[in-house]
Amino acid sequence: MVVLRFLLIVFNVAVVTFLIYRLLIVIQQTMEKSKKALIIIGGVMLLLAPVGMFIGIFAPTFQYFLIYPIAISLFLYLTKQL
């Protein structure tokens, strides 16, 4: 159980770091304001999930491990298409 919790923390730290990096790149790019706002709002919402788990607002569930990586990949696909 300790190893699983450690791996979850490592995964969340890596994801948060990468999301912040991609959001900074999006902020620096020139594009339509509506697209930029949509990407920034989506990125912030994705950042709230691991932070909420770390603070203890909600517990990690099996659905988190299924849905969160898909949401991250869709976000990255959206940012790469710009």
Beta strands, then each sheet from edge to edge (+ up, - down):
end
